[in-house]
Amino acid sequence: MPPSPSASQPPVLRFAPSPNGRLHLGHALSALTNERLARMMGGRLLLRIEDIDRERCTPALEAALRNDLAWLGIAFDGAVRQQSEHFADYRVATRDLRRRGLVYACFCSRQEVRAAAAARAAASGEPWPTDPDGAPLYPGTCRASALGEGAREIEAPHVLRLDLERALTEAGEGLRYGVFDDEGAVEIVAAQPRRWGDVVLARKDAPTSYHLAVVLDDARQGVTHVVRGRDLEAATDIHVLLQRLLGLPAPLYRFHDLLVDAEGRKLSKSRGSESLAELRAKGVTAQQIRRDLGFA
Ligand code: GLU
């Protein structure tokens, strides 16, 4: 059983956007869902700026994001946590995992991973498995050569990967997490970390991946209830594994449906979905958005 937040502890929720593009209606839905649930449960709602990608996240986009949230009328409690200010914290965690032999250095580029996966598929005549995001599972090229390398610092161009099988041996099989509903009932779900393979935990240009930063920050901020889109549901498999390995408390989870465009594709910054700023410029009000999304 995953440890669940105690009934005496006031719930803590968070909205954790990345300032790597303009916010769209999908972000508004996520922020408003968190706001509604925090209110319903008498909890606190925190803001976290997920800006580990130092190339795509900019101060101007962050200012715009904060402005959009203020315009929507969402009030956050407590201090804002800014991931770019906590790189040292993430490094401590990766070093710890590396010392324990759970993380290894990988020198493969994305292209090399794809090529190695294609070669394995051709050799076996079977399709090479992909992770829930559609990327080929890491075929393990650098895993064997990394054995016994010790806890060297990150050096040449490469990433650090979690050795999934070793991690599962240490964490134990049968990882689970709780999904909560409006009535406070909790459904226990089995995590399937093997479908992700040896995930990346840090890159040369960023001392953490999304997976590592999110579990450390949820713990540091005392988050008890993680509410996010269904597109991040599968990632929870890796998050519960990292929580177990790092001795962090396990929050409860809930995944809301995603908004889709006219073609049925989820709204996305990279596909240029209409931003909240564009809607505002057209005269759409925050009240209309709240009403249209079902929060009025
Ligand atoms: N930063 C992520 C995003 O903007 C959300 C992270 C999370 O809620 O776990 O999609």
Boltz pocket constraint, residues with backbone or C-beta under 6 A from the ligand:
constraints:
  - pocket:
      binder: B
      contacts: [[A, 16], [A, 17], [A, 18], [A, 50], [A, 214], [A, 227], [A, 228], [A, 229], [A, 232]]
      max_distance: 6.0
